[in-house]
Amino acid sequence: MEIEDTPATAGMLEKKLAAFRKVLIEVKCNVDTACTNGSQHAEQKKIHH
């Protein structure tokens, strides 16, 4: 499937990238809390998302 490089698709891609980065940051936070609070807490957080 070809996606045309239009401003609309560029905006969509930017939104997806922003959301993806947010998820990555959340995952990193989960990993950090897993290191401090034990892995049980982080596992529960992952399931809720």
N, CA and C atoms as a LAMMPS dump frame, in Angstrom:
ITEM: TIMESTEP
0
ITEM: NUMBER OF ATOMS
147
ITEM: BOX BOUNDS ff ff ff
-5.0000000000000000e+02 5.0000000000000000e+02
-5.0000000000000000e+02 5.0000000000000000e+02
-5.0000000000000000e+02 5.0000000000000000e+02
ITEM: ATOMS id mol type element x y z
1 1 1 N 0.841 -1.193 0
2 1 2 C 0 0 0
3 1 3 C 0.881 1.25 0
4 2 1 N 0.707 2.086 -0.998
5 2 2 C 1.497 3.312 -1.097
6 2 3 C 0.839 4.429 -0.298
7 3 1 N 1.635 5.143 0.45
8 3 2 C 1.134 6.31 1.177
9 3 3 C 1.754 7.55 0.556
10 4 1 N 0.893 8.448 0.065
11 4 2 C 1.397 9.686 -0.532
12 4 3 C 1.968 10.591 0.549
13 5 1 N 3.044 11.263 0.209
14 5 2 C 3.683 12.157 1.17
15 5 3 C 3.019 13.529 1.114
16 6 1 N 1.826 13.609 1.672
17 6 2 C 1.078 14.86 1.715
18 6 3 C 1.158 15.434 3.126
19 7 1 N 0.856 16.707 3.289
20 7 2 C 0.855 17.291 4.639
21 7 3 C -0.041 16.523 5.608
22 8 1 N -1.156 15.978 5.114
23 8 2 C -2.074 15.235 5.976
24 8 3 C -1.405 13.98 6.522
25 9 1 N -0.745 13.222 5.642
26 9 2 C -0.089 11.999 6.109
27 9 3 C 1.105 12.334 6.995
28 10 1 N 1.783 13.429 6.697
29 10 2 C 2.91 13.851 7.529
30 10 3 C 2.422 14.183 8.935
31 11 1 N 1.291 14.864 9.034
32 11 2 C 0.71 15.183 10.327
33 11 3 C 0.302 13.93 11.081
34 12 1 N -0.301 12.982 10.354
35 12 2 C -0.683 11.714 10.967
36 12 3 C 0.547 10.991 11.498
37 13 1 N 1.607 10.983 10.702
38 13 2 C 2.841 10.31 11.09
39 13 3 C 3.433 10.963 12.336
40 14 1 N 3.382 12.287 12.376
41 14 2 C 3.904 13 13.542
42 14 3 C 3.125 12.641 14.792
43 15 1 N 1.792 12.554 14.658
44 15 2 C 0.962 12.176 15.8
45 15 3 C 1.299 10.765 16.255
46 16 1 N 1.481 9.866 15.281
47 16 2 C 1.828 8.487 15.624
48 16 3 C 3.173 8.43 16.324
49 17 1 N 4.135 9.204 15.827
50 17 2 C 5.462 9.239 16.447
51 17 3 C 5.382 9.785 17.866
52 18 1 N 4.589 10.828 18.055
53 18 2 C 4.428 11.409 19.383
54 18 3 C 3.812 10.388 20.336
55 19 1 N 2.784 9.68 19.863
56 19 2 C 2.143 8.657 20.682
57 19 3 C 3.124 7.532 20.989
58 20 1 N 3.906 7.155 19.968
59 20 2 C 4.89 6.088 20.14
60 20 3 C 5.936 6.478 21.178
61 21 1 N 6.394 7.727 21.102
62 21 2 C 7.374 8.21 22.075
63 21 3 C 6.782 8.214 23.48
64 22 1 N 5.521 8.598 23.587
65 22 2 C 4.845 8.6 24.881
66 22 3 C 4.812 7.19 25.463
67 23 1 N 4.504 6.219 24.603
68 23 2 C 4.479 4.822 25.037
69 23 3 C 5.872 4.392 25.496
70 24 1 N 6.879 4.768 24.714
71 24 2 C 8.257 4.41 25.084
72 24 3 C 8.622 4.996 26.442
73 25 1 N 8.235 6.245 26.674
74 25 2 C 8.524 6.898 27.951
75 25 3 C 7.796 6.168 29.077
76 26 1 N 6.535 5.777 28.84
77 26 2 C 5.774 5.034 29.846
78 26 3 C 6.443 3.71 30.156
79 27 1 N 6.884 3.022 29.103
80 27 2 C 7.556 1.74 29.295
81 27 3 C 8.828 1.934 30.107
82 28 1 N 9.575 2.993 29.786
83 28 2 C 10.8 3.281 30.53
84 28 3 C 10.472 3.55 31.996
85 29 1 N 9.41 4.28 32.256
86 29 2 C 8.993 4.539 33.633
87 29 3 C 8.617 3.238 34.321
88 30 1 N 7.908 2.358 33.601
89 30 2 C 7.543 1.06 34.161
90 30 3 C 8.782 0.256 34.51
91 31 1 N 9.778 0.306 33.633
92 31 2 C 11.028 -0.415 33.886
93 31 3 C 11.722 0.173 35.11
94 32 1 N 11.72 1.494 35.194
95 32 2 C 12.349 2.149 36.343
96 32 3 C 11.653 1.772 37.646
97 33 1 N 10.32 1.761 37.649
98 33 2 C 9.593 1.394 38.862
99 33 3 C 9.78 -0.084 39.16
100 34 1 N 9.92 -0.893 38.111
101 34 2 C 10.174 -2.316 38.31
102 34 3 C 11.489 -2.51 39.057
103 35 1 N 12.476 -1.69 38.725
104 35 2 C 13.782 -1.798 39.381
105 35 3 C 13.683 -1.396 40.848
106 36 1 N 12.827 -0.424 41.168
107 36 2 C 12.757 0.078 42.535
108 36 3 C 11.682 -0.639 43.351
109 37 1 N 10.525 -0.913 42.74
110 37 2 C 9.393 -1.463 43.495
111 37 3 C 9.219 -2.962 43.316
112 38 1 N 10.047 -3.595 42.504
113 38 2 C 9.827 -5.002 42.198
114 38 3 C 8.981 -5.125 40.953
115 39 1 N 9.139 -6.214 40.215
116 39 2 C 8.545 -6.344 38.883
117 39 3 C 7.028 -6.517 38.928
118 40 1 N 6.454 -6.945 40.037
119 40 2 C 5.013 -7.209 40.116
120 40 3 C 4.207 -5.965 39.745
121 41 1 N 4.602 -4.825 40.288
122 41 2 C 3.894 -3.561 40.078
123 41 3 C 3.888 -3.174 38.604
124 42 1 N 5.032 -3.29 37.947
125 42 2 C 5.146 -2.908 36.543
126 42 3 C 4.318 -3.833 35.662
127 43 1 N 4.292 -5.124 35.98
128 43 2 C 3.51 -6.079 35.19
129 43 3 C 2.034 -5.697 35.23
130 44 1 N 1.515 -5.356 36.383
131 44 2 C 0.11 -4.97 36.505
132 44 3 C -0.181 -3.727 35.674
133 45 1 N 0.716 -2.764 35.689
134 45 2 C 0.546 -1.536 34.915
135 45 3 C 0.451 -1.839 33.427
136 46 1 N 1.313 -2.745 32.946
137 46 2 C 1.344 -3.083 31.525
138 46 3 C 0.008 -3.667 31.081
139 47 1 N -0.596 -4.521 31.911
140 47 2 C -1.839 -5.197 31.531
141 47 3 C -2.974 -4.186 31.373
142 48 1 N -2.994 -3.154 32.2
143 48 2 C -4.081 -2.174 32.152
144 48 3 C -4.077 -1.353 30.879
145 49 1 N -2.929 -1.148 30.239
146 49 2 C -2.846 -0.282 29.054
147 49 3 C -3.342 -0.953 27.82
